[in-house]
Amino acid sequence: MTNPPEEMRVIEDAEQRGRTDLWPFWRRAYALGDPLPSLACTVSRPEHRFDEGDRLPDEYRDLLLKMLRHEGERAGNKSFLGLMATCLDLGEALFPAPAKVLKAEYLAEELKHAIMFHRIAVGLQHDFALRDVPYAHYAFHLPRETWADDAFFHFFVDLNGAFHSRDWRESSYVPLRKMAATVERDELGHSEMGYYFLQEIVSDARGRALAQALLPKWYAAALDMFGRSDSPNTPRFIQWGLKSVGNAEIRAAYKGYVDRKLAALGLDLPDARAGRRFL
């Protein structure tokens, strides 16, 4: 059943509310063309396609749940809600007044993602949907003591989410494939928000020096977020169609993207191996 024209206008009006010249940040990025590199599978693999409610092979289900545990953005995950509260506290404590509204927009979209991932989790396993899964990767636990720290967090960490979502566009799990483009778009916008803050921060000598000093810490953590290049699980993810490329390939594409953005800020790139924990 289609929505009547008046109802459609109400929905479209609601979606447009809150849009400004800045928000959503993804709008400018995609207006210039596809901003992200292609992540195409180059190995021969079977064609798999599973939808919600389908009987899933045990290994496939295990890998899919592992992926969702790593993602963490679920409404039933208390650790995710705690992370959002921390982001709000940091916005209140560190951000200049005009940026606080942008931070609130960011939180609203992340909560939208949490609902989307929650529904996928419910369709897979009810107990998992409500399970608290703390964030294991150290990037989520690095101290954010300045506005520049938080700007780097959003630029790097949210961009990681955009790259993974780009990879999910060809996912063999239909519910994940359907939401991938929306999550990719939003997460790139969140990264662009962080980049916008960085542009403001480096506009004076003091801010530039601070950003340069903090960059190695966040750069190493960002590259480490893609895991080990020789992960034994990667071929299984690719064969089942849950990923298209390995950790090394997606990290290389990500590094090329962030390196260009950092160079445009006038920042010196750190040694890509310095401070790394996962090579």
DOPATI-260963 format. One record per residue (C-alpha): residue in one letter; x, y, z; chain; residue number from 0. Coordinates in nm, 3 decimals. Layout:
BEGIN
aa=a xx=X yy=Y zz=Z ch=A i=NUM $
...
***
This chain:
BEGIN
aa=m xx=0.000 yy=0.000 zz=0.000 ch=A i=0 $
aa=t xx=0.146 yy=0.337 zz=-0.102 ch=A i=1 $
aa=n xx=0.143 yy=0.641 zz=0.121 ch=A i=2 $
aa=p xx=-0.100 yy=0.918 zz=0.020 ch=A i=3 $
aa=p xx=0.063 yy=1.234 zz=-0.118 ch=A i=4 $
aa=e xx=-0.006 yy=1.438 zz=0.198 ch=A i=5 $
aa=e xx=0.159 yy=1.176 zz=0.420 ch=A i=6 $
aa=m xx=0.460 yy=1.170 zz=0.191 ch=A i=7 $
aa=r xx=0.492 yy=1.547 zz=0.219 ch=A i=8 $
aa=v xx=0.483 yy=1.522 zz=0.598 ch=A i=9 $
aa=i xx=0.759 yy=1.259 zz=0.595 ch=A i=10 $
aa=e xx=0.974 yy=1.460 zz=0.354 ch=A i=11 $
aa=d xx=0.923 yy=1.775 zz=0.563 ch=A i=12 $
aa=a xx=1.031 yy=1.591 zz=0.877 ch=A i=13 $
aa=e xx=1.346 yy=1.462 zz=0.702 ch=A i=14 $
aa=q xx=1.439 yy=1.815 zz=0.591 ch=A i=15 $
aa=r xx=1.404 yy=1.974 zz=0.934 ch=A i=16 $
aa=g xx=1.735 yy=2.059 zz=1.094 ch=A i=17 $
aa=r xx=1.927 yy=2.069 zz=0.767 ch=A i=18 $
aa=t xx=2.166 yy=2.359 zz=0.741 ch=A i=19 $
aa=d xx=2.447 yy=2.463 zz=0.510 ch=A i=20 $
aa=l xx=2.668 yy=2.225 zz=0.709 ch=A i=21 $
aa=w xx=2.444 yy=1.943 zz=0.826 ch=A i=22 $
aa=p xx=2.433 yy=1.675 zz=0.702 ch=A i=23 $
aa=f xx=2.802 yy=1.682 zz=0.613 ch=A i=24 $
aa=w xx=2.769 yy=1.390 zz=0.370 ch=A i=25 $
aa=r xx=2.565 yy=1.603 zz=0.132 ch=A i=26 $
aa=r xx=2.863 yy=1.804 zz=0.006 ch=A i=27 $
aa=a xx=3.091 yy=1.500 zz=-0.010 ch=A i=28 $
aa=y xx=2.858 yy=1.295 zz=-0.234 ch=A i=29 $
aa=a xx=2.760 yy=1.598 zz=-0.443 ch=A i=30 $
aa=l xx=3.113 yy=1.592 zz=-0.585 ch=A i=31 $
aa=g xx=3.082 yy=1.225 zz=-0.688 ch=A i=32 $
aa=d xx=3.152 yy=0.897 zz=-0.511 ch=A i=33 $
aa=p xx=3.397 yy=0.994 zz=-0.236 ch=A i=34 $
aa=l xx=3.506 yy=0.644 zz=-0.135 ch=A i=35 $
aa=p xx=3.720 yy=0.392 zz=-0.324 ch=A i=36 $
aa=s xx=3.571 yy=0.077 zz=-0.470 ch=A i=37 $
aa=l xx=3.606 yy=-0.239 zz=-0.260 ch=A i=38 $
aa=a xx=3.552 yy=-0.518 zz=-0.509 ch=A i=39 $
aa=c xx=3.610 yy=-0.886 zz=-0.448 ch=A i=40 $
aa=t xx=3.883 yy=-1.026 zz=-0.674 ch=A i=41 $
aa=v xx=3.867 yy=-1.394 zz=-0.576 ch=A i=42 $
aa=s xx=3.635 yy=-1.665 zz=-0.700 ch=A i=43 $
aa=r xx=3.365 yy=-1.751 zz=-0.447 ch=A i=44 $
aa=p xx=3.018 yy=-1.909 zz=-0.434 ch=A i=45 $
aa=e xx=2.707 yy=-1.693 zz=-0.470 ch=A i=46 $
aa=h xx=2.529 yy=-1.677 zz=-0.134 ch=A i=47 $
aa=r xx=2.215 yy=-1.484 zz=-0.045 ch=A i=48 $
aa=f xx=2.039 yy=-1.507 zz=0.290 ch=A i=49 $
aa=d xx=1.749 yy=-1.300 zz=0.416 ch=A i=50 $
aa=e xx=1.596 yy=-1.254 zz=0.761 ch=A i=51 $
aa=g xx=1.422 yy=-1.570 zz=0.868 ch=A i=52 $
aa=d xx=1.625 yy=-1.795 zz=0.639 ch=A i=53 $
aa=r xx=1.797 yy=-2.095 zz=0.790 ch=A i=54 $
aa=l xx=2.163 yy=-1.995 zz=0.813 ch=A i=55 $
aa=p xx=2.458 yy=-2.234 zz=0.802 ch=A i=56 $
aa=d xx=2.621 yy=-2.251 zz=1.145 ch=A i=57 $
aa=e xx=2.952 yy=-2.103 zz=1.030 ch=A i=58 $
aa=y xx=2.777 yy=-1.822 zz=0.845 ch=A i=59 $
aa=r xx=2.569 yy=-1.732 zz=1.153 ch=A i=60 $
aa=d xx=2.877 yy=-1.738 zz=1.376 ch=A i=61 $
aa=l xx=3.068 yy=-1.506 zz=1.143 ch=A i=62 $
aa=l xx=2.774 yy=-1.269 zz=1.106 ch=A i=63 $
aa=l xx=2.732 yy=-1.245 zz=1.484 ch=A i=64 $
aa=k xx=3.106 yy=-1.190 zz=1.522 ch=A i=65 $
aa=m xx=3.081 yy=-0.900 zz=1.277 ch=A i=66 $
aa=l xx=2.791 yy=-0.746 zz=1.464 ch=A i=67 $
aa=r xx=2.967 yy=-0.783 zz=1.800 ch=A i=68 $
aa=h xx=3.261 yy=-0.591 zz=1.655 ch=A i=69 $
aa=e xx=3.026 yy=-0.324 zz=1.514 ch=A i=70 $
aa=g xx=2.865 yy=-0.260 zz=1.853 ch=A i=71 $
aa=e xx=2.606 yy=-0.004 zz=1.736 ch=A i=72 $
aa=r xx=2.298 yy=-0.172 zz=1.878 ch=A i=73 $
aa=a xx=2.020 yy=-0.021 zz=2.086 ch=A i=74 $
aa=g xx=2.036 yy=-0.321 zz=2.320 ch=A i=75 $
aa=n xx=2.410 yy=-0.280 zz=2.380 ch=A i=76 $
aa=k xx=2.458 yy=-0.082 zz=2.702 ch=A i=77 $
aa=s xx=2.820 yy=-0.015 zz=2.612 ch=A i=78 $
aa=f xx=2.713 yy=0.163 zz=2.295 ch=A i=79 $
aa=l xx=2.471 yy=0.381 zz=2.491 ch=A i=80 $
aa=g xx=2.752 yy=0.456 zz=2.736 ch=A i=81 $
aa=l xx=2.977 yy=0.560 zz=2.447 ch=A i=82 $
aa=m xx=2.708 yy=0.797 zz=2.322 ch=A i=83 $
aa=a xx=2.674 yy=0.948 zz=2.671 ch=A i=84 $
aa=t xx=3.051 yy=1.001 zz=2.678 ch=A i=85 $
aa=c xx=3.035 yy=1.173 zz=2.338 ch=A i=86 $
aa=l xx=2.768 yy=1.405 zz=2.471 ch=A i=87 $
aa=d xx=2.969 yy=1.482 zz=2.786 ch=A i=88 $
aa=l xx=3.276 yy=1.560 zz=2.574 ch=A i=89 $
aa=g xx=3.071 yy=1.789 zz=2.353 ch=A i=90 $
aa=e xx=2.951 yy=1.980 zz=2.657 ch=A i=91 $
aa=a xx=3.297 yy=2.000 zz=2.814 ch=A i=92 $
aa=l xx=3.523 yy=2.060 zz=2.514 ch=A i=93 $
aa=f xx=3.331 yy=2.193 zz=2.217 ch=A i=94 $
aa=p xx=3.279 yy=2.561 zz=2.136 ch=A i=95 $
aa=a xx=2.912 yy=2.663 zz=2.152 ch=A i=96 $
aa=p xx=2.835 yy=2.663 zz=1.776 ch=A i=97 $
aa=a xx=2.968 yy=2.306 zz=1.744 ch=A i=98 $
aa=k xx=2.753 yy=2.162 zz=2.023 ch=A i=99 $
aa=v xx=2.446 yy=2.149 zz=1.798 ch=A i=100 $
aa=l xx=2.643 yy=1.956 zz=1.536 ch=A i=101 $
aa=k xx=2.747 yy=1.710 zz=1.805 ch=A i=102 $
aa=a xx=2.381 yy=1.659 zz=1.897 ch=A i=103 $
aa=e xx=2.296 yy=1.590 zz=1.531 ch=A i=104 $
aa=y xx=2.572 yy=1.331 zz=1.527 ch=A i=105 $
aa=l xx=2.428 yy=1.155 zz=1.831 ch=A i=106 $
aa=a xx=2.081 yy=1.147 zz=1.675 ch=A i=107 $
aa=e xx=2.211 yy=0.972 zz=1.365 ch=A i=108 $
aa=e xx=2.418 yy=0.723 zz=1.563 ch=A i=109 $
aa=l xx=2.107 yy=0.629 zz=1.759 ch=A i=110 $
aa=k xx=1.928 yy=0.576 zz=1.427 ch=A i=111 $
aa=h xx=2.202 yy=0.330 zz=1.333 ch=A i=112 $
aa=a xx=2.162 yy=0.160 zz=1.670 ch=A i=113 $
aa=i xx=1.797 yy=0.091 zz=1.592 ch=A i=114 $
aa=m xx=1.882 yy=-0.044 zz=1.247 ch=A i=115 $
aa=f xx=2.151 yy=-0.279 zz=1.379 ch=A i=116 $
aa=h xx=1.927 yy=-0.378 zz=1.670 ch=A i=117 $
aa=r xx=1.661 yy=-0.497 zz=1.428 ch=A i=118 $
aa=i xx=1.916 yy=-0.706 zz=1.240 ch=A i=119 $
aa=a xx=2.031 yy=-0.857 zz=1.571 ch=A i=120 $
aa=v xx=1.673 yy=-0.940 zz=1.675 ch=A i=121 $
aa=g xx=1.624 yy=-1.116 zz=1.342 ch=A i=122 $
aa=l xx=1.929 yy=-1.331 zz=1.414 ch=A i=123 $
aa=q xx=1.923 yy=-1.406 zz=1.786 ch=A i=124 $
aa=h xx=1.707 yy=-1.242 zz=2.051 ch=A i=125 $
aa=d xx=1.953 yy=-1.300 zz=2.334 ch=A i=126 $
aa=f xx=2.235 yy=-1.141 zz=2.138 ch=A i=127 $
aa=a xx=2.024 yy=-0.834 zz=2.058 ch=A i=128 $
aa=l xx=2.013 yy=-0.744 zz=2.429 ch=A i=129 $
aa=r xx=2.365 yy=-0.852 zz=2.521 ch=A i=130 $
aa=d xx=2.611 yy=-0.594 zz=2.647 ch=A i=131 $
aa=v xx=2.929 yy=-0.613 zz=2.436 ch=A i=132 $
aa=p xx=3.195 yy=-0.367 zz=2.555 ch=A i=133 $
aa=y xx=3.411 yy=-0.207 zz=2.288 ch=A i=134 $
aa=a xx=3.730 yy=-0.410 zz=2.278 ch=A i=135 $
aa=h xx=3.941 yy=-0.201 zz=2.042 ch=A i=136 $
aa=y xx=4.168 yy=0.045 zz=2.214 ch=A i=137 $
aa=a xx=4.072 yy=0.332 zz=1.979 ch=A i=138 $
aa=f xx=3.748 yy=0.368 zz=2.177 ch=A i=139 $
aa=h xx=3.940 yy=0.401 zz=2.503 ch=A i=140 $
aa=l xx=4.206 yy=0.653 zz=2.407 ch=A i=141 $
aa=p xx=4.183 yy=0.969 zz=2.618 ch=A i=142 $
aa=r xx=3.998 yy=1.256 zz=2.455 ch=A i=143 $
aa=e xx=4.121 yy=1.553 zz=2.652 ch=A i=144 $
aa=t xx=4.088 yy=1.827 zz=2.391 ch=A i=145 $
aa=w xx=3.855 yy=1.930 zz=2.110 ch=A i=146 $
aa=a xx=4.130 yy=1.816 zz=1.869 ch=A i=147 $
aa=d xx=4.126 yy=1.466 zz=2.023 ch=A i=148 $
aa=d xx=3.752 yy=1.440 zz=1.968 ch=A i=149 $
aa=a xx=3.781 yy=1.577 zz=1.616 ch=A i=150 $
aa=f xx=4.039 yy=1.310 zz=1.531 ch=A i=151 $
aa=f xx=3.816 yy=1.045 zz=1.689 ch=A i=152 $
aa=h xx=3.529 yy=1.134 zz=1.457 ch=A i=153 $
aa=f xx=3.744 yy=1.182 zz=1.149 ch=A i=154 $
aa=f xx=3.917 yy=0.846 zz=1.187 ch=A i=155 $
aa=v xx=3.675 yy=0.616 zz=1.375 ch=A i=156 $
aa=d xx=3.355 yy=0.716 zz=1.197 ch=A i=157 $
aa=l xx=3.539 yy=0.687 zz=0.866 ch=A i=158 $
aa=n xx=3.624 yy=0.328 zz=0.958 ch=A i=159 $
aa=g xx=3.250 yy=0.267 zz=0.982 ch=A i=160 $
aa=a xx=3.195 yy=0.424 zz=0.640 ch=A i=161 $
aa=f xx=3.454 yy=0.196 zz=0.479 ch=A i=162 $
aa=h xx=3.306 yy=-0.117 zz=0.634 ch=A i=163 $
aa=s xx=2.958 yy=-0.009 zz=0.526 ch=A i=164 $
aa=r xx=3.087 yy=0.039 zz=0.171 ch=A i=165 $
aa=d xx=3.206 yy=-0.322 zz=0.185 ch=A i=166 $
aa=w xx=2.859 yy=-0.435 zz=0.304 ch=A i=167 $
aa=r xx=2.690 yy=-0.300 zz=-0.008 ch=A i=168 $
aa=e xx=2.754 yy=-0.640 zz=-0.168 ch=A i=169 $
aa=s xx=2.690 yy=-0.842 zz=0.148 ch=A i=170 $
aa=s xx=2.528 yy=-1.182 zz=0.111 ch=A i=171 $
aa=y xx=2.310 yy=-1.099 zz=0.414 ch=A i=172 $
aa=v xx=2.023 yy=-0.902 zz=0.263 ch=A i=173 $
aa=p xx=1.923 yy=-0.695 zz=0.571 ch=A i=174 $
aa=l xx=2.281 yy=-0.572 zz=0.605 ch=A i=175 $
aa=r xx=2.306 yy=-0.496 zz=0.234 ch=A i=176 $
aa=k xx=1.984 yy=-0.292 zz=0.245 ch=A i=177 $
aa=m xx=2.105 yy=-0.059 zz=0.519 ch=A i=178 $
aa=a xx=2.468 yy=-0.036 zz=0.406 ch=A i=179 $
aa=a xx=2.433 yy=0.272 zz=0.182 ch=A i=180 $
aa=t xx=2.254 yy=0.471 zz=0.453 ch=A i=181 $
aa=v xx=2.508 yy=0.386 zz=0.721 ch=A i=182 $
aa=e xx=2.798 yy=0.454 zz=0.481 ch=A i=183 $
aa=r xx=2.657 yy=0.795 zz=0.393 ch=A i=184 $
aa=d xx=2.595 yy=0.895 zz=0.755 ch=A i=185 $
aa=e xx=2.931 yy=0.769 zz=0.882 ch=A i=186 $
aa=l xx=3.117 yy=0.954 zz=0.608 ch=A i=187 $
aa=g xx=2.924 yy=1.262 zz=0.716 ch=A i=188 $
aa=h xx=3.033 yy=1.209 zz=1.077 ch=A i=189 $
aa=s xx=3.393 yy=1.179 zz=0.959 ch=A i=190 $
aa=e xx=3.350 yy=1.500 zz=0.759 ch=A i=191 $
aa=m xx=3.221 yy=1.667 zz=1.076 ch=A i=192 $
aa=g xx=3.544 yy=1.572 zz=1.252 ch=A i=193 $
aa=y xx=3.741 yy=1.698 zz=0.952 ch=A i=194 $
aa=y xx=3.551 yy=2.027 zz=0.958 ch=A i=195 $
aa=f xx=3.648 yy=2.068 zz=1.324 ch=A i=196 $
aa=l xx=4.010 yy=1.988 zz=1.236 ch=A i=197 $
aa=q xx=4.006 yy=2.257 zz=0.967 ch=A i=198 $
aa=e xx=3.902 yy=2.508 zz=1.231 ch=A i=199 $
aa=i xx=4.159 yy=2.381 zz=1.480 ch=A i=200 $
aa=v xx=4.457 yy=2.402 zz=1.241 ch=A i=201 $
aa=s xx=4.361 yy=2.751 zz=1.125 ch=A i=202 $
aa=d xx=4.599 yy=2.903 zz=1.383 ch=A i=203 $
aa=a xx=4.953 yy=2.809 zz=1.485 ch=A i=204 $
aa=r xx=4.862 yy=2.686 zz=1.831 ch=A i=205 $
aa=g xx=4.586 yy=2.459 zz=1.706 ch=A i=206 $
aa=r xx=4.803 yy=2.325 zz=1.425 ch=A i=207 $
aa=a xx=5.080 yy=2.237 zz=1.672 ch=A i=208 $
aa=l xx=4.830 yy=2.058 zz=1.896 ch=A i=209 $
aa=a xx=4.681 yy=1.861 zz=1.605 ch=A i=210 $
aa=q xx=5.027 yy=1.762 zz=1.481 ch=A i=211 $
aa=a xx=5.126 yy=1.641 zz=1.828 ch=A i=212 $
aa=l xx=4.809 yy=1.432 zz=1.868 ch=A i=213 $
aa=l xx=4.803 yy=1.288 zz=1.517 ch=A i=214 $
aa=p xx=5.042 yy=0.991 zz=1.568 ch=A i=215 $
aa=k xx=4.828 yy=0.853 zz=1.851 ch=A i=216 $
aa=w xx=4.508 yy=0.858 zz=1.649 ch=A i=217 $
aa=y xx=4.669 yy=0.760 zz=1.319 ch=A i=218 $
aa=a xx=4.813 yy=0.437 zz=1.460 ch=A i=219 $
aa=a xx=4.485 yy=0.346 zz=1.632 ch=A i=220 $
aa=a xx=4.287 yy=0.416 zz=1.314 ch=A i=221 $
aa=l xx=4.502 yy=0.184 zz=1.103 ch=A i=222 $
aa=d xx=4.487 yy=-0.081 zz=1.375 ch=A i=223 $
aa=m xx=4.105 yy=-0.077 zz=1.370 ch=A i=224 $
aa=f xx=4.109 yy=-0.297 zz=1.059 ch=A i=225 $
aa=g xx=4.271 yy=-0.582 zz=1.250 ch=A i=226 $
aa=r xx=4.555 yy=-0.811 zz=1.154 ch=A i=227 $
aa=s xx=4.648 yy=-0.839 zz=0.788 ch=A i=228 $
aa=d xx=4.687 yy=-1.218 zz=0.828 ch=A i=229 $
aa=s xx=4.362 yy=-1.279 zz=1.018 ch=A i=230 $
aa=p xx=4.262 yy=-1.645 zz=0.966 ch=A i=231 $
aa=n xx=3.893 yy=-1.549 zz=0.961 ch=A i=232 $
aa=t xx=3.919 yy=-1.317 zz=0.662 ch=A i=233 $
aa=p xx=3.904 yy=-1.587 zz=0.388 ch=A i=234 $
aa=r xx=3.593 yy=-1.733 zz=0.555 ch=A i=235 $
aa=f xx=3.420 yy=-1.393 zz=0.562 ch=A i=236 $
aa=i xx=3.503 yy=-1.343 zz=0.194 ch=A i=237 $
aa=q xx=3.392 yy=-1.692 zz=0.086 ch=A i=238 $
aa=w xx=3.057 yy=-1.648 zz=0.258 ch=A i=239 $
aa=g xx=3.009 yy=-1.305 zz=0.098 ch=A i=240 $
aa=l xx=3.012 yy=-1.115 zz=0.428 ch=A i=241 $
aa=k xx=3.320 yy=-0.920 zz=0.318 ch=A i=242 $
aa=s xx=3.462 yy=-0.843 zz=-0.024 ch=A i=243 $
aa=v xx=3.824 yy=-0.767 zz=0.065 ch=A i=244 $
aa=g xx=4.073 yy=-0.857 zz=0.336 ch=A i=245 $
aa=n xx=4.194 yy=-0.641 zz=0.624 ch=A i=246 $
aa=a xx=4.513 yy=-0.539 zz=0.444 ch=A i=247 $
aa=e xx=4.325 yy=-0.428 zz=0.132 ch=A i=248 $
aa=i xx=4.063 yy=-0.222 zz=0.310 ch=A i=249 $
aa=r xx=4.326 yy=-0.067 zz=0.538 ch=A i=250 $
aa=a xx=4.535 yy=0.035 zz=0.234 ch=A i=251 $
aa=a xx=4.232 yy=0.200 zz=0.071 ch=A i=252 $
aa=y xx=4.148 yy=0.377 zz=0.397 ch=A i=253 $
aa=k xx=4.508 yy=0.494 zz=0.446 ch=A i=254 $
aa=g xx=4.521 yy=0.640 zz=0.096 ch=A i=255 $
aa=y xx=4.201 yy=0.833 zz=0.165 ch=A i=256 $
aa=v xx=4.302 yy=0.974 zz=0.506 ch=A i=257 $
aa=d xx=4.655 yy=1.056 zz=0.392 ch=A i=258 $
aa=r xx=4.518 yy=1.284 zz=0.121 ch=A i=259 $
aa=k xx=4.284 yy=1.453 zz=0.367 ch=A i=260 $
aa=l xx=4.558 yy=1.505 zz=0.627 ch=A i=261 $
aa=a xx=4.797 yy=1.643 zz=0.368 ch=A i=262 $
aa=a xx=4.529 yy=1.894 zz=0.267 ch=A i=263 $
aa=l xx=4.526 yy=2.014 zz=0.628 ch=A i=264 $
aa=g xx=4.899 yy=2.076 zz=0.605 ch=A i=265 $
aa=l xx=4.982 yy=1.810 zz=0.864 ch=A i=266 $
aa=d xx=5.289 yy=1.589 zz=0.839 ch=A i=267 $
aa=l xx=5.201 yy=1.222 zz=0.806 ch=A i=268 $
aa=p xx=5.328 yy=0.994 zz=1.084 ch=A i=269 $
aa=d xx=5.523 yy=0.674 zz=1.029 ch=A i=270 $
aa=a xx=5.253 yy=0.422 zz=0.936 ch=A i=271 $
aa=r xx=5.416 yy=0.150 zz=1.151 ch=A i=272 $
aa=a xx=5.499 yy=0.356 zz=1.459 ch=A i=273 $
aa=g xx=5.289 yy=0.271 zz=1.766 ch=A i=274 $
aa=r xx=5.094 yy=0.002 zz=1.581 ch=A i=275 $
aa=r xx=4.960 yy=-0.307 zz=1.761 ch=A i=276 $
aa=f xx=4.808 yy=-0.495 zz=1.466 ch=A i=277 $
aa=l xx=5.006 yy=-0.517 zz=1.144 ch=A i=278 $
***
